Amino acid sequence: MNPERGAKIALTGAAGSLAGDIIPRLLDAGYSLVCVDRVAPAESYGQEWVITEVTETETLVDAFAGCAAVVHLAGIPLEADWDRILTANIDGTHSVLDAAHRAGVPRAVLASSIHATGFTAVPRPGELVPDDTAVRPNTLYGVSKAAVEALGSYYSDRYGMDVICLRIASRFDRPRDVRMLSTWLSPDDAARLFRAALTDSGHGFRIVWGVSANTRSYLSPDAGRAIGYVPQDDAESYAKDLIGPAAPSAAAETDWDRQFIGGVFCSPRPPRHTDMHPSK
Ligand SMILES: NC(=O)c1ccc[n+]([C@@H]2O[C@H](COP(=O)([O-])OP(=O)(O)OC[C@H]3O[C@@H](n4cnc5c(N)ncnc54)[C@H](O)[C@@H]3O)[C@@H](O)[C@H]2O)c1
């Protein structure tokens, strides 16, 4: 029997960009969704929506009732001031996991990030960074994702919840610079990754890289394979657009990219959420 057909899952951050990639693919696979976000969606997908802050734990306990899993994407996805990061990403994740535990939800899939360990050195050619390499955050955002992982580990060990943290690398429609020839996660592979995390028959706490099958990837595929994630896209097909005389200057590899897996987010002025979304 197909475990995805008719399974009800909750998805936080459902009005966001990553959710926009994966929701249609989850619906095609047969899931029904309880979509949670602080803002009303542009597209409802014909699913149930709960408009709330993720720190409203009691509301989440009700929203999560009867769900087989919670996929937690809500949060600030780039560098920001500590008070905003603390509330949205750390208090928010605690609230989501607490509500999932109280609602009896057996599994949580958490959006972590490469920036939880962004100051990890780019490995030598032929070597790979393990999925669960130690945290080396490069931003306060990265610190919050390390806390997301720690909270997931705690709820797994303390309460027996299956928790899979996805260390998403660079999720874009297509790779935008030379670094992403190594770190790109395509929209289709993102959906494959979340579906694997939702259907994996294993138990306990896991950390998995969120990356496509890039020829130049330096992120280990091992934990992904172990949950049945089989990426099919390769950033290499875009290499000719990003390398060479015709490539845009913004695509060039920086010293930060050569040194650390978190690239320019390791610089003294990492890109901020407000640079990219001035209204938020
Ligand atoms: N996009 C990437 O390449 C990437 C890489 C690594 C990790 N991630 C993680 O994936 C997740 C989704 O990223 P995205 O690119 O879709 O970001 P996004 O900003 O497009 O979406 C985040 C969503 O969360 C909602 N949200 C924020 N704070 C909330 C709160 N307190 N209560 C309820 N809802 C709240 C927002 O309204 C938004 O709809 C984030 O946790 C991000 O850190 C993304």
The ligand as a Gaussian input file, in Angstrom:
#p B3LYP/6-31G(d) Opt

LIG

0 1
 N       15.501000      28.515000       0.400000
 C       16.666000      27.970000       0.705000
 O       17.615000      27.832000      -0.107000
 C       16.880000      27.456000       2.100000
 C       18.128000      26.983000       2.440000
 C       18.315000      26.496000       3.723000
 C       17.255000      26.479000       4.603000
 N       16.049000      26.971000       4.257000
 C       14.981000      26.970000       5.248000
 O       13.764000      26.545000       4.668000
 C       12.670000      27.221000       5.280000
 C       11.805000      27.893000       4.225000
 O       12.605000      28.828000       3.510000
 P       11.981000      29.746000       2.360000
 O       13.082000      30.052000       1.424000
 O       10.719000      29.137000       1.847000
 O       11.648000      31.058000       3.202000
 P       10.360000      32.045000       3.029000
 O       10.693000      33.300000       3.766000
 O        9.965000      32.151000       1.600000
 O        9.217000      31.251000       3.790000
 C        9.127000      31.223000       5.197000
 C        7.655000      31.242000       5.569000
 O        7.574000      31.172000       6.998000
 C        6.569000      32.070000       7.428000
 N        6.883000      32.496000       8.802000
 C        7.971000      33.191000       9.216000
 N        7.898000      33.408000      10.545000
 C        6.740000      32.824000      10.969000
 C        6.099000      32.716000      12.230000
 N        6.637000      33.249000      13.335000
 N        4.921000      32.065000      12.299000
 C        4.349000      31.538000      11.180000
 N        4.909000      31.605000       9.965000
 C        6.085000      32.247000       9.853000
 C        6.625000      33.247000       6.441000
 O        5.404000      33.975000       6.424000
 C        6.935000      32.526000       5.134000
 O        5.742000      32.214000       4.429000
 C       13.275000      28.199000       6.279000
 O       13.254000      27.598000       7.566000
 C       14.696000      28.360000       5.791000
 O       15.578000      28.729000       6.845000
 C       15.828000      27.469000       3.022000

